[in-house]
Structures are given as structure tokens and as C-alpha cells.
Amino acid sequence: MAKHLTNKDLQIIINSIAGWQTLRQGKFTWENLCDSVTELLGKRPTRQSLSQHTAIVRAFELQKKNIKSGASEVKRPANLSIASQQIKNLQLKNESLKEEVRVLKQQFVIWQYNAHKHGIKEHQLNEPLISVDRERS
């Protein structure tokens, strides 16, 4: 039973969720997921230990939704040139998104520093937005 999962373990589990193939690996359930990552991790995590990590829960729910909608089915391109172009486009998009995440993380660090510098507490930053009453004129 895995009580503590390392960052490497988390990545392995998330990648396993993203690459889940129902035909080969069976129905997509927490128990089947635990069974499928046992060999990769060298230990069998429990459903409860996996559900304590929000990144795993998000990935699981997204994959479950994709499987139900049929979006997880692989669509094969007509030929290799089309496939290579799709791969190239996806790699460029991936690099672009990585750069965007890097910039956003950098902006977050600046905001975090400024919030600390001006004495803004975490609970103040996490206050919900004011709801807008659209019924009034």
C-alpha cells in the first residue's frame, strides 16, 4: 500500500491515466488503475491514496469524461505525411503552451512577492468574487 507517492510516481500515474486504452486495459475504474500502475511503481497504491492527490483526481475525471463521450478513441490519419504534420503541429502547440505556463508561473511569483510585501494574507487572495445581480437595471 502506497501512503506516500513521489512526484515521479504521480507523473507515472497521470501518464497512465492519459494513455488508458479500454480495449487493452479493461474498464476505466480506480481499482483497474491501481492494478495497472502496480508494475510501474513497484507497489500497488490504494484508491484512497490516489484520490488524495488533486492532479490524479482531475486527470481521472477528465479521462472518464472523454471515455464516456467517445473522445478518447484514436483517429488514424490517412497517410504518414499527414501523421507527421499532425505530430509537428502538436509539438509546436505543446512548446507554445509550455512557454505560456512558464510566463504565467513567473507572473505568479511576482504577484506572490508583491502580496507578501504589501501584507496581503492568503485568505484575502482566496476570497470569492462578488456575485453580479443581473436582474436589477
C-alpha positions, 0 to 999 in steps of 0.5 A: 500500500502506497501512503506516500507517492513521489512526484515521479510516481504521480507523473507515472500515474497521470501518464497512465491515466492519459494513455488508458486504452479500454480495449487493452486495459479493461474498464476505466475504474480506480481499482483497474488503475491501481492494478495497472500502475502496480508494475510501474511503481513497484507497489500497488497504491490504494484508491484512497491514496490516489484520490488524495492527490488533486492532479490524479483526481482531475486527470481521472475525471477528465479521462472518464469524461472523454471515455464516456463521450467517445473522445478518447478513441484514436483517429488514424490519419490517412497517410504518414505525411499527414501523421507527421504534420499532425505530430509537428503541429502538436509539438509546436502547440505543446512548446507554445503552451509550455512557454505560456505556463512558464510566463504565467508561473513567473507572473505568479511569483511576482504577484506572490512577492508583491502580496507578501510585501504589501501584507496581503494574507492568503485568505484575502487572495482566496476570497470569492468574487462578488456575485453580479445581480443581473436582474436589477437595471 
